[in-house]
Amino acid sequence: MLLSQRRTRDVFTSGNLPVLLYANRQNAQDDKRDRPLHCHENLCELLICYHGSGVYVVDHASYEIQVGDIIYYNAGGRHEVRSSGETEIGTYCLGFTDVHLAGLPENHLVHPGDSFVRPAGQKEALLLGLADEIVNCPEKEPADLLRMQIMGAAFLMTACSIPSAHTRSLPTRSSEIAAAAKSFIDQHFTEPLQIADIAGAVNCSTSFLSHVFKEYTGYAPLQYIHRCRIGQAQTLLISSDYSVAYIASATGFESASYFNRVFRKIVGATPVAYREKYLAELRGSRKQL
């Protein structure tokens, strides 16, 4: 598949192709393992669902996902995907950096007011075929790597050409308070936090905060803090050799034993088991951070 130089310049304002960092296929037969709220500061991701259904949470929006849907992740956006069944939702996931789309910050795929989930429609077969070829590319020779990069750029261009289904409504005073509280937690979740601290930061009562925050994010403030901490812990587990005790402390847990309990409740496995399974599946590779 070839990309014309003119078409490339029209889509990628830098004139260069984005860099495909990784591509993988989530096995829909695996036991469900949640990947709670987390973010990637220097890359964006595109997913396409090939099996099952689930829910995608990004910032404060929640979307139902089904086969044929494309899921967009902006760099720095806190997000999670949850399967609706007892096994994993089946997706292909492609991670990119050096993405420069017109009118958007670097490594952003979606404007804040647009939909972060869109049906592929008539482009479903093309996108699934590209994703499958990329995932199964041997990565042995320079020509293979170049082919992967070109197919990755074609996948990104095609996915980003699909129009947004809707825009979000204008914010209310309650949503502004909830958004400010979410932003405060996102910046401070590794620190000791009480609901009173958050309410004080956004100048409202704890009861009002609990109500509007749950309505805005789908989680109570403490649940949201735990999911942020566990999401960050998962990133450290799969991208470093830090001990479980160190990761527990670094993500804000008062003890390793409490961290283990919360991690197992949310993810369905212990931190050690999660790390071992992840690295076994990737044959030791840690490209996906």
QUICOR-V789191 format. One record per backbone hydrogen bond with DSSP energy under -1.0 kcal/mol. NH is the residue of the N-H (numbers start at 0). CO is the residue of the C=O. E is the energy in kcal/mol with one decimal. If there is no record, write none. Layout:
# QUICOR-V789191
nh=NH co=CO e=E
nh=NH co=CO e=E
This chain:
# QUICOR-V789191
nh=7 co=3 e=-2.4
nh=8 co=4 e=-2.2
nh=9 co=5 e=-2.0
nh=10 co=6 e=-1.6
nh=11 co=7 e=-3.1
nh=12 co=99 e=-2.1
nh=14 co=11 e=-2.2
nh=18 co=96 e=-2.9
nh=20 co=94 e=-2.8
nh=21 co=94 e=-1.1
nh=23 co=92 e=-2.2
nh=25 co=90 e=-3.4
nh=29 co=26 e=-1.5
nh=31 co=85 e=-1.9
nh=37 co=78 e=-1.7
nh=43 co=95 e=-2.4
nh=44 co=72 e=-1.3
nh=45 co=93 e=-2.4
nh=46 co=70 e=-2.4
nh=47 co=91 e=-1.7
nh=48 co=68 e=-2.3
nh=49 co=89 e=-2.3
nh=50 co=89 e=-1.5
nh=53 co=64 e=-1.7
nh=54 co=81 e=-2.6
nh=55 co=62 e=-2.8
nh=56 co=79 e=-2.9
nh=57 co=60 e=-2.4
nh=58 co=77 e=-2.2
nh=60 co=57 e=-2.7
nh=62 co=55 e=-2.7
nh=64 co=53 e=-3.0
nh=67 co=48 e=-2.9
nh=68 co=65 e=-2.0
nh=69 co=117 e=-3.2
nh=70 co=46 e=-2.8
nh=71 co=115 e=-2.5
nh=72 co=44 e=-2.5
nh=74 co=106 e=-2.4
nh=75 co=39 e=-2.8
nh=76 co=73 e=-1.8
nh=78 co=37 e=-2.5
nh=79 co=56 e=-2.1
nh=81 co=54 e=-2.9
nh=83 co=52 e=-2.6
nh=87 co=29 e=-2.4
nh=89 co=50 e=-2.0
nh=91 co=47 e=-2.2
nh=92 co=23 e=-2.8
nh=93 co=45 e=-2.8
nh=94 co=21 e=-2.3
nh=95 co=43 e=-3.0
nh=96 co=18 e=-2.0
nh=103 co=100 e=-2.0
nh=106 co=98 e=-3.0
nh=107 co=104 e=-1.3
nh=113 co=110 e=-2.0
nh=117 co=69 e=-2.1
nh=119 co=67 e=-2.9
nh=122 co=119 e=-2.0
nh=123 co=120 e=-1.7
nh=126 co=122 e=-2.5
nh=127 co=123 e=-2.8
nh=128 co=124 e=-2.3
nh=129 co=125 e=-2.5
nh=130 co=126 e=-2.7
nh=131 co=127 e=-2.4
nh=132 co=128 e=-2.2
nh=133 co=129 e=-2.5
nh=134 co=130 e=-2.5
nh=135 co=131 e=-1.9
nh=136 co=133 e=-1.1
nh=144 co=140 e=-1.9
nh=145 co=141 e=-2.4
nh=146 co=142 e=-2.3
nh=147 co=143 e=-2.3
nh=148 co=144 e=-2.1
nh=149 co=145 e=-2.3
nh=150 co=146 e=-2.5
nh=151 co=147 e=-2.6
nh=152 co=148 e=-2.3
nh=153 co=149 e=-2.2
nh=154 co=150 e=-2.5
nh=155 co=151 e=-2.5
nh=156 co=152 e=-2.8
nh=157 co=153 e=-2.4
nh=158 co=154 e=-2.7
nh=159 co=155 e=-2.5
nh=161 co=158 e=-1.2
nh=167 co=112 e=-1.2
nh=175 co=171 e=-2.1
nh=176 co=172 e=-2.0
nh=177 co=173 e=-2.4
nh=178 co=174 e=-2.6
nh=179 co=175 e=-2.1
nh=180 co=176 e=-2.3
nh=181 co=177 e=-2.6
nh=182 co=178 e=-2.4
nh=183 co=179 e=-2.1
nh=184 co=180 e=-2.5
nh=185 co=181 e=-2.9
nh=186 co=182 e=-1.5
nh=187 co=183 e=-1.3
nh=188 co=184 e=-1.7
nh=190 co=187 e=-2.2
nh=197 co=193 e=-1.6
nh=198 co=194 e=-2.9
nh=199 co=195 e=-2.3
nh=200 co=196 e=-1.6
nh=201 co=197 e=-1.3
nh=203 co=198 e=-1.9
nh=208 co=204 e=-2.4
nh=209 co=205 e=-2.5
nh=210 co=206 e=-1.8
nh=211 co=207 e=-2.6
nh=212 co=208 e=-2.7
nh=213 co=209 e=-1.7
nh=214 co=210 e=-1.7
nh=215 co=211 e=-1.9
nh=216 co=212 e=-2.9
nh=217 co=213 e=-1.9
nh=223 co=219 e=-2.6
nh=224 co=220 e=-2.4
nh=225 co=221 e=-2.4
nh=226 co=222 e=-2.4
nh=227 co=223 e=-2.3
nh=228 co=224 e=-2.5
nh=229 co=225 e=-2.7
nh=230 co=226 e=-2.3
nh=231 co=227 e=-2.2
nh=232 co=228 e=-2.4
nh=233 co=229 e=-2.6
nh=234 co=230 e=-1.7
nh=235 co=231 e=-2.1
nh=236 co=232 e=-2.6
nh=237 co=233 e=-2.2
nh=238 co=234 e=-1.1
nh=239 co=235 e=-1.1
nh=246 co=242 e=-2.4
nh=247 co=243 e=-2.6
nh=248 co=244 e=-2.0
nh=249 co=245 e=-2.9
nh=250 co=246 e=-1.7
nh=251 co=248 e=-1.3
nh=252 co=247 e=-2.5
nh=258 co=254 e=-2.1
nh=259 co=255 e=-2.5
nh=260 co=256 e=-1.9
nh=261 co=257 e=-2.4
nh=262 co=258 e=-2.8
nh=263 co=259 e=-2.5
nh=264 co=260 e=-2.0
nh=265 co=261 e=-2.2
nh=266 co=262 e=-3.2
nh=267 co=263 e=-1.5
nh=273 co=269 e=-2.6
nh=274 co=270 e=-2.3
nh=275 co=271 e=-2.5
nh=276 co=272 e=-2.4
nh=277 co=273 e=-2.3
nh=278 co=274 e=-2.5
nh=279 co=275 e=-2.0
nh=280 co=276 e=-2.2
nh=281 co=277 e=-1.7
nh=283 co=278 e=-3.2
nh=284 co=281 e=-1.7
